[in-house]
């Protein structure tokens, strides 16, 4: 019997226009009315999630920053796991020295380099120059999706924010060799969680921060057995929670690796796949 549903945002609850459809929103409300604990589990910052749901009349637990923070439905911080200061500083120094666009999730802001967007514009121009067939509009859309988040604060150097609690560092590039270099740099660090949530990024958190770890902590607090929890996602940063939940559902647009580990597959994020997944879960609950 499903008692909790953890739902990713980008590529899952959000459609290609970064919106929660009326159908998906209604499904969340119906699930809550039926007594199911609905949890948003995202790589986004908590305050960005609050902005997305500002006019939705829905309040849920929020696992944010890929599990580095958990907030209660009223917005109160329940748990946080910031990165170690030395590790964050080393990672940010590497990103700055190698001209990556990056975002740093703090408690109240997303810190990003003053010239970061210029770096991505240069990358797009270089790709277009090297390959006339490259779809510039697609690249611009991917960049604009990053910029659409709430809470940006622009900085000259990472050294300005080292006294902040740093929950998540996202590096973004259109050059695959830069993504590969970053992955190689950090993949074997025992004190880091390294994930990717989209085609053009990799993300760093504390080793004890993941969606799966956060889901286990929250389910334990709520007294819900993980066997009675379901998770819905589409990307590799969802893997840990999909593996932790008793029921795992991949979006129709999910990466093949995610579909392979899930017990069910729903429609895409542009076909209200979350609504269908919740309906199936509630129908199964009624038949138990």
C-alpha positions as CSV (number, residue, x, y, z in Angstrom):
1,X,0.0,0.0,0.0
2,X,1.5,3.3,-1.1
3,X,1.8,5.8,1.8
4,X,4.4,8.2,0.4
5,X,5.2,9.3,-3.2
6,X,8.5,11.1,-3.8
7,X,8.5,13.0,-7.1
8,X,11.3,14.6,-9.0
9,X,10.8,18.0,-10.7
10,X,12.8,18.6,-13.9
11,X,11.9,16.1,-16.6
12,X,9.3,14.6,-14.3
13,X,6.7,16.8,-12.6
14,X,7.7,19.8,-14.8
15,X,7.0,19.8,-18.5
16,X,9.2,21.1,-21.2
17,X,8.1,24.6,-20.4
18,X,9.2,24.2,-16.7
19,X,5.6,24.3,-15.6
20,X,3.4,22.0,-13.4
21,X,0.4,21.1,-15.5
22,X,-3.1,21.5,-14.1
23,X,-3.5,17.7,-14.5
24,X,-0.3,16.9,-12.5
25,X,-1.2,19.5,-9.8
26,X,-4.6,18.0,-9.4
27,X,-3.2,14.5,-9.0
28,X,-0.9,15.8,-6.2
29,X,-3.9,17.2,-4.4
30,X,-6.0,14.1,-4.8
31,X,-3.2,12.0,-3.5
32,X,-2.9,14.2,-0.4
33,X,-6.7,14.0,0.1
34,X,-6.3,10.2,0.1
35,X,-3.8,10.4,2.9
36,X,-0.7,9.9,0.8
37,X,2.4,11.9,1.8
38,X,3.6,13.7,-1.3
39,X,7.2,14.7,-1.3
40,X,9.0,16.8,-3.9
41,X,12.6,15.5,-4.4
42,X,14.7,17.7,-6.6
43,X,18.2,18.9,-7.4
44,X,16.8,22.5,-7.3
45,X,17.2,24.7,-4.2
46,X,14.3,24.7,-1.7
47,X,13.5,28.4,-2.3
48,X,13.3,27.8,-6.0
49,X,10.7,25.0,-5.4
50,X,8.7,27.4,-3.2
51,X,8.6,29.9,-6.1
52,X,7.4,27.2,-8.5
53,X,4.5,26.2,-6.2
54,X,3.8,29.8,-5.0
55,X,0.3,29.9,-6.5
56,X,-0.4,26.2,-6.5
57,X,-2.1,25.9,-3.2
58,X,-0.1,22.8,-2.4
59,X,2.4,22.3,0.4
60,X,4.6,19.2,0.7
61,X,7.8,18.0,2.2
62,X,10.7,19.1,0.0
63,X,13.9,17.2,-0.5
64,X,16.1,19.7,-2.3
65,X,19.7,20.1,-3.5
66,X,19.8,16.4,-4.4
67,X,19.1,15.4,-0.8
68,X,21.3,17.9,1.0
69,X,18.3,19.6,2.5
70,X,14.9,18.5,3.7
71,X,12.2,21.1,4.5
72,X,8.8,20.6,6.2
73,X,5.6,21.6,4.4
74,X,5.6,24.9,6.2
75,X,9.0,25.7,4.9
76,X,10.9,25.0,8.1
77,X,14.3,23.4,7.7
78,X,14.2,19.8,9.0
79,X,17.6,18.5,8.0
80,X,20.7,19.7,6.1
81,X,24.0,18.2,5.1
82,X,26.4,20.9,3.7
83,X,29.6,20.1,2.0
84,X,32.9,20.1,3.8
85,X,34.5,23.6,3.4
86,X,37.8,22.3,2.1
87,X,36.2,20.1,-0.5
88,X,33.8,22.8,-1.7
89,X,36.7,25.3,-2.0
90,X,38.8,22.7,-4.0
91,X,35.9,22.0,-6.3
92,X,35.1,25.6,-7.0
93,X,38.7,26.5,-7.6
94,X,38.9,23.8,-10.2
95,X,35.7,25.0,-11.9
96,X,36.9,28.7,-11.9
97,X,40.4,27.9,-13.2
98,X,38.9,25.8,-16.1
99,X,36.2,28.3,-17.1
100,X,33.1,26.3,-16.1
101,X,29.7,27.9,-15.6
102,X,28.7,26.8,-12.1
103,X,26.0,27.3,-9.5
104,X,26.4,27.0,-5.8
105,X,23.3,26.3,-3.7
106,X,23.4,28.0,-0.3
107,X,20.6,28.4,2.3
108,X,19.0,31.5,0.7
109,X,20.7,32.0,-2.7
110,X,22.2,30.4,-5.8
111,X,25.6,31.8,-6.2
112,X,27.0,32.0,-9.8
113,X,30.0,33.8,-11.5
114,X,29.4,37.3,-12.7
115,X,30.7,36.2,-16.2
116,X,29.2,32.7,-16.1
117,X,26.5,33.3,-18.7
118,X,29.1,34.9,-21.0
119,X,31.1,31.6,-20.7
120,X,28.1,29.6,-21.9
121,X,27.5,32.1,-24.8
122,X,31.1,31.6,-25.9
123,X,30.7,27.8,-25.8
124,X,27.5,28.0,-27.9
125,X,29.2,30.2,-30.5
126,X,32.2,27.8,-30.7
127,X,30.0,24.8,-31.2
128,X,28.0,26.6,-33.9
129,X,31.2,27.6,-35.6
130,X,32.6,24.1,-35.6
131,X,29.4,22.5,-36.6
132,X,26.9,24.4,-38.8
133,X,24.3,21.7,-38.3
134,X,24.3,22.3,-34.5
135,X,20.9,23.4,-33.2
136,X,21.6,26.7,-31.6
137,X,18.1,27.1,-30.3
138,X,18.3,23.8,-28.5
139,X,21.5,24.9,-26.7
140,X,20.0,28.3,-25.9
141,X,16.9,26.6,-24.4
142,X,19.1,24.4,-22.2
143,X,20.9,27.5,-21.0
144,X,17.7,29.5,-20.4
145,X,16.4,26.6,-18.3
146,X,19.3,27.1,-15.9
147,X,18.8,30.8,-15.8
148,X,15.0,30.4,-15.1
149,X,15.7,29.4,-11.5
150,X,15.0,31.8,-8.6
151,X,17.4,33.3,-6.1
152,X,20.6,34.0,-8.2
153,X,23.3,36.1,-6.6
154,X,26.3,37.0,-8.8
155,X,29.8,36.8,-7.5
156,X,33.3,37.7,-8.7
157,X,35.0,34.7,-7.0
158,X,34.1,31.6,-5.0
159,X,36.2,33.0,-2.2
160,X,33.3,35.4,-1.4
161,X,31.1,32.5,-0.3
162,X,33.3,30.1,1.6
163,X,31.7,31.1,4.9
164,X,28.3,30.0,3.5
165,X,26.8,26.6,4.0
166,X,27.2,25.0,0.6
167,X,24.7,22.2,-0.2
168,X,25.3,21.6,-3.9
169,X,27.7,22.6,-6.6
170,X,26.4,22.3,-10.2
171,X,28.8,22.5,-13.1
172,X,27.4,23.1,-16.6
173,X,29.1,23.0,-20.0
174,X,28.1,22.3,-23.6
175,X,31.6,20.8,-24.2
176,X,31.6,17.1,-23.5
177,X,35.3,17.1,-22.9
178,X,34.8,19.5,-20.0
179,X,32.1,17.4,-18.5
180,X,34.3,14.3,-18.8
181,X,37.2,16.1,-17.2
182,X,35.1,17.2,-14.3
183,X,33.7,13.7,-13.8
184,X,37.2,12.3,-13.9
185,X,38.5,14.8,-11.4
186,X,35.8,14.0,-8.7
187,X,34.6,10.5,-9.4
188,X,36.8,8.7,-6.8
189,X,36.4,11.2,-4.0
190,X,35.1,9.3,-0.9
191,X,33.8,12.5,0.7
192,X,31.6,13.4,-2.3
193,X,28.4,12.4,-4.0
194,X,28.8,12.9,-7.7
195,X,25.7,12.8,-10.0
196,X,24.3,14.2,-13.2
197,X,20.8,15.5,-13.6
198,X,20.8,16.5,-17.3
199,X,22.8,16.2,-20.5
200,X,25.1,19.1,-19.8
201,X,26.0,19.0,-16.1
202,X,27.5,17.2,-13.2
203,X,26.7,17.9,-9.5
204,X,28.6,17.6,-6.2
205,X,27.3,17.1,-2.7
206,X,28.4,15.8,0.6
207,X,28.9,12.0,0.6
208,X,25.9,11.7,3.0
209,X,23.6,13.8,0.7
210,X,21.5,12.0,-1.9
211,X,17.9,11.8,-2.7
212,X,17.9,8.2,-1.5
213,X,19.5,9.0,1.8
214,X,17.1,11.9,2.4
215,X,14.1,9.7,1.5
216,X,15.1,7.1,4.0
217,X,15.6,9.7,6.7
218,X,12.2,11.3,5.9
219,X,10.3,8.0,5.7
220,X,11.8,7.0,9.1
221,X,10.7,10.3,10.6
222,X,7.2,9.9,9.3
223,X,7.0,6.3,10.4
224,X,6.5,5.0,6.9
225,X,8.2,1.8,5.7
226,X,10.1,2.2,2.5
227,X,8.2,-0.7,1.1
228,X,5.2,1.6,1.2
229,X,7.0,4.4,-0.5
230,X,7.0,5.1,-4.3
231,X,9.4,7.3,-6.3
232,X,9.1,8.9,-9.7
233,X,12.0,10.2,-11.7
234,X,13.8,10.5,-15.0
235,X,17.6,11.1,-14.5
236,X,20.6,9.7,-12.8
237,X,20.3,11.9,-9.7
238,X,17.0,10.1,-9.1
239,X,18.6,6.6,-9.0
240,X,19.3,6.5,-5.3
241,X,15.7,7.2,-4.3
242,X,14.3,5.0,-7.0
243,X,16.4,2.1,-5.6
244,X,15.4,3.0,-2.0
245,X,11.6,3.1,-2.6
246,X,9.5,0.0,-2.6
247,X,7.9,1.1,-5.9
248,X,10.0,2.8,-8.6
249,X,8.5,4.5,-11.6
250,X,10.4,5.9,-14.6
251,X,9.1,8.7,-16.8
252,X,8.6,7.9,-20.4
253,X,11.3,10.4,-21.2
254,X,13.7,8.9,-18.6
255,X,17.2,7.8,-19.4
256,X,17.5,4.2,-20.4
257,X,19.6,3.4,-17.3
258,X,16.7,4.7,-15.1
259,X,14.0,2.8,-17.0
260,X,16.1,-0.4,-16.6
261,X,16.0,-0.2,-12.8
262,X,12.4,0.8,-12.3
263,X,9.4,-1.5,-11.7
264,X,7.1,0.6,-13.9
265,X,7.2,3.2,-16.7
266,X,4.7,6.0,-17.1
267,X,4.1,8.6,-19.8
268,X,6.5,11.5,-20.5
269,X,6.6,14.7,-18.6
270,X,4.8,16.4,-21.5
271,X,2.1,13.8,-21.4
272,X,1.3,14.2,-17.6
273,X,3.2,11.1,-16.8
274,X,3.1,11.9,-13.0
275,X,-0.7,12.1,-13.1
276,X,-0.9,8.6,-14.6
277,X,1.7,7.2,-12.2
278,X,-0.2,8.6,-9.2
279,X,-3.5,7.2,-10.6
280,X,-2.0,3.8,-10.9
281,X,-0.6,3.9,-7.4
282,X,-3.9,5.0,-5.9
283,X,-5.8,2.3,-7.9
284,X,-3.4,-0.3,-6.6
285,X,-4.0,1.0,-3.1
286,X,-7.8,0.6,-3.5
287,X,-7.4,-3.0,-4.5
288,X,-5.2,-4.0,-1.5
